[in-house]
Amino acid sequence: MIAGKTWREIRLMAAVYLLILELLMLPVILLWPDLYGDLQKSTLLRTVSSLFSGGESIQKGVTHKNEDVAYSSWVALQLFFKDVNLAGIAAAVLLGTALFAREREAMTLEFLLARPVSRGRILWAKSWPTALCVTVPVFLANWSAIWLSAAIDFSLPFWPLTLCCLHGALFVLCFLAFTTWVSILCRVQAHVAFWVGGITIVEIGMYLVPRMRRLSVFHLSDFDWYSPLLLGNRSLVDMFDPIRHQGLSAWLLACTGVFYGLALRALRRLEP
């Protein structure tokens, strides 16, 4: 019942989130044939890329002399580093903020916690529909890029693209788990948005500073990870083996588990 109620409350927002991802993708792909030549000639791109950490690898990728490689780099940059990170995080924060803080504001939290089910089951019933709403659109929108790319005579490999979707979904899921935890700790939705939004801005600022880049969570989901993944130069093992490989997906999964555990601990201690 709790899961059904949660789904009814967020299903429209999930549909809008999917639509936003699709709309962001259309110009990225359809305008590529005209953009490729302009990017190779652009001095502005070289100048801008030299101003922030990771910019040079982006510039080299999207202007590669092999247009297929350049296109894959462009897709990795726009669909994953930009669209999934920005729209995905926005959706995770928007939906996660309301999970428990809204119950407090609506004065329904006491009724929710008084139900004859454990608080662990309450958290799970509210979390899994929300998790599906922020992760499934990542796959659906980006899988459609395969068909759209064919319309301009380019191809995107299904499996590498799916691996990129999986990593992007885990990154968004990590933000959702973090926001859920903060939503339990705070009594007002605006406070949740303030803290999560503030921390996100700080993380972005750290990412843009070369010496602090590896301290930012955005280092786990940037162009230097997605581009080799989409080109087929990284495998599923590389994603989930943090001992012999980078294993960035494994770290995201671990962080999600930690935040979910913190949320469960906070909910069990919560006094309505």
C-alpha positions in Angstrom: 0.0 0.0 0.0 2.8 2.4 0.9 4.7 1.6 -2.3 1.5 2.0 -4.4 0.8 5.4 -2.8 4.4 6.5 -3.4 4.2 5.4 -7.1 0.9 7.3 -7.6 2.5 10.5 -6.2 5.6 10.4 -8.3 4.6 8.7 -11.6 3.9 12.0 -13.4 7.2 13.4 -12.4 8.9 10.3 -13.6 7.3 10.7 -17.0 8.3 14.4 -17.2 11.9 13.4 -16.2 12.0 10.9 -19.1 10.6 13.5 -21.4 13.3 16.0 -20.3 16.0 13.4 -21.0 14.6 12.8 -24.5 14.3 16.4 -25.3 17.8 17.1 -24.2 19.1 14.3 -26.4 17.4 15.4 -29.7 19.6 18.3 -30.6 22.7 16.6 -29.3 22.3 13.8 -31.9 20.5 15.4 -34.7 22.9 18.4 -34.9 26.0 16.4 -34.8 26.7 16.3 -38.6 26.8 20.1 -38.6 28.7 20.4 -35.4 31.6 18.1 -36.1 33.3 20.4 -38.6 32.7 23.4 -36.4 34.2 21.7 -33.4 37.4 20.8 -35.2 37.9 24.4 -36.3 36.8 26.0 -33.0 39.5 27.9 -31.1 36.9 28.8 -28.4 36.6 25.1 -27.6 40.4 24.8 -27.1 40.4 27.9 -25.0 37.5 26.8 -22.8 38.8 23.3 -22.4 42.1 24.6 -21.0 40.3 26.5 -18.3 39.0 23.5 -16.3 40.1 20.1 -15.2 39.4 17.4 -17.7 38.7 19.9 -20.5 41.6 18.8 -22.7 40.4 15.2 -22.9 37.0 16.4 -23.9 38.4 18.6 -26.6 40.6 15.8 -28.0 37.7 13.4 -27.9 35.0 15.4 -29.6 37.5 16.6 -32.3 39.1 13.3 -33.0 40.0 12.7 -36.6 38.0 9.5 -36.6 34.4 10.8 -36.7 33.0 7.6 -35.1 35.3 8.1 -32.1 34.4 11.8 -32.0 30.7 11.0 -32.1 31.0 8.5 -29.2 32.9 11.1 -27.2 30.2 13.6 -28.0 27.5 11.3 -26.8 29.4 10.4 -23.6 29.9 14.1 -22.9 26.3 15.3 -23.6 24.1 12.3 -22.8 25.9 11.1 -19.7 28.4 13.6 -18.3 25.9 16.4 -18.8 22.3 15.1 -19.1 22.3 12.2 -16.7 24.4 14.0 -14.1 22.3 17.2 -14.2 18.8 16.0 -14.9 19.3 12.7 -13.0 20.6 14.5 -9.9 17.7 17.0 -10.1 15.2 14.2 -10.3 16.8 12.3 -7.4 16.9 15.4 -5.2 13.4 16.5 -6.1 11.8 13.1 -5.4 14.1 12.2 -2.4 13.4 15.5 -0.7 9.7 14.8 -0.4 9.9 11.2 0.8 9.8 12.0 4.5 10.1 15.7 5.0 6.8 16.2 3.2 5.1 13.7 5.5 6.2 15.9 8.4 4.9 19.0 6.8 1.6 17.4 5.9 1.4 16.0 9.5 1.0 12.4 8.2 4.3 11.1 9.5 2.9 10.0 12.8 0.2 8.0 11.1 2.7 6.5 8.7 5.0 5.4 11.5 2.1 4.0 13.5 1.2 1.5 10.9 1.7 -2.2 11.9 4.8 -2.6 9.8 8.5 -2.1 10.7 10.2 1.1 9.9 12.6 -0.8 7.7 9.7 -2.0 5.5 8.3 1.6 5.4 11.7 2.9 4.1 11.9 0.1 1.6 8.3 0.6 0.3 8.9 4.3 -0.2 12.4 3.9 -1.6 12.1 1.2 -4.3 9.4 2.9 -6.4 11.4 6.2 -6.2 14.6 4.4 -7.2 12.9 2.9 -10.3 11.6 6.4 -11.2 15.0 7.9 -11.2 17.0 5.1 -12.8 14.7 3.4 -15.5 14.4 6.7 -17.5 18.2 6.8 -17.8 18.1 3.4 -19.7 15.0 4.2 -21.7 16.1 7.6 -22.9 19.6 6.6 -23.8 18.6 3.3 -25.5 16.5 5.4 -27.8 19.7 7.2 -28.8 20.7 4.0 -30.8 17.7 4.4 -33.1 18.1 8.2 -33.3 21.8 7.8 -34.2 20.9 5.5 -37.0 18.8 8.3 -38.5 22.1 10.3 -39.0 24.0 7.2 -40.2 25.9 6.6 -37.0 25.8 3.6 -34.7 26.0 3.3 -30.9 26.8 -0.2 -29.6 24.1 -1.5 -27.3 26.2 -3.2 -24.6 28.7 -0.3 -24.0 25.8 2.1 -24.0 24.0 0.0 -21.5 27.1 -0.1 -19.2 27.1 3.7 -19.4 23.4 3.7 -18.4 24.1 1.4 -15.5 26.9 3.6 -14.2 24.8 6.7 -14.6 21.8 5.1 -12.9 24.0 4.1 -9.9 25.3 7.7 -9.7 21.8 9.0 -9.6 20.8 6.3 -7.1 23.6 7.4 -4.8 22.2 10.9 -4.7 18.7 9.6 -4.1 19.9 7.6 -1.1 21.8 10.6 0.3 18.8 12.9 -0.2 16.5 10.3 1.5 18.8 10.3 4.6 18.7 14.1 4.8 14.9 14.0 4.2 14.6 11.9 7.4 16.9 14.2 9.4 15.2 17.5 8.4 11.7 18.6 9.3 11.1 20.9 6.3 11.5 20.1 2.6 13.2 23.4 1.9 15.9 22.6 4.4 16.5 19.3 2.7 16.9 21.0 -0.7 19.2 23.6 0.9 21.6 21.1 2.4 21.7 18.7 -0.5 21.8 21.5 -3.1 24.6 23.3 -1.2 26.7 20.2 -0.9 26.2 19.4 -4.6 27.3 22.9 -5.5 30.4 22.5 -3.4 31.2 19.2 -5.0 30.9 20.7 -8.5 33.2 23.6 -7.4 35.8 21.0 -6.2 35.5 19.1 -9.4 36.4 22.2 -11.5 39.6 22.7 -9.5 42.4 20.4 -10.9 44.0 19.7 -7.5 40.7 18.9 -5.8 39.1 17.0 -8.6 39.6 13.5 -7.2 38.0 14.6 -3.9 34.8 15.4 -5.7 32.0 12.8 -6.1 31.7 14.0 -9.7 35.0 12.4 -10.4 33.1 9.1 -10.2 30.8 10.0 -13.1 32.8 12.2 -15.5 33.7 12.2 -19.2 37.0 10.4 -18.6 35.0 7.4 -17.3 32.1 7.4 -19.7 34.0 7.9 -23.0 36.3 4.8 -22.7 33.2 2.9 -21.4 31.2 3.8 -24.5 34.1 3.1 -26.8 34.2 -0.4 -25.4 37.6 0.1 -23.7 36.1 -0.8 -20.2 34.2 -3.9 -19.2 31.7 -4.8 -16.6 34.6 -6.2 -14.5 36.4 -2.9 -14.7 33.2 -1.2 -13.3 32.7 -3.5 -10.3 36.3 -4.6 -9.4 37.8 -1.9 -7.2 40.9 -4.1 -6.4 42.4 -4.8 -9.9 40.6 -1.9 -11.7 39.1 1.4 -10.9 35.8 -0.1 -10.0 34.0 3.2 -9.8 30.5 1.6 -10.1 31.3 -0.6 -7.1 32.2 2.6 -5.1 28.9 4.1 -6.1 27.0 1.0 -5.1 28.8 0.9 -1.7 28.0 4.6 -1.1 24.4 4.0 -1.9 24.3 1.2 0.6 25.9 3.3 3.3 23.5 6.2 2.8 20.5 3.7 2.8 21.8 2.3 6.1 22.2 5.7 7.6 18.6 6.5 6.5 17.3 3.3 8.1 19.2 4.1 11.3 17.8 7.7 11.4 14.2 6.5 10.7 14.4 3.9 13.5 15.5 6.7 15.9 13.0 9.2 14.6 10.4 10.7 16.9 7.4 12.0 14.9 
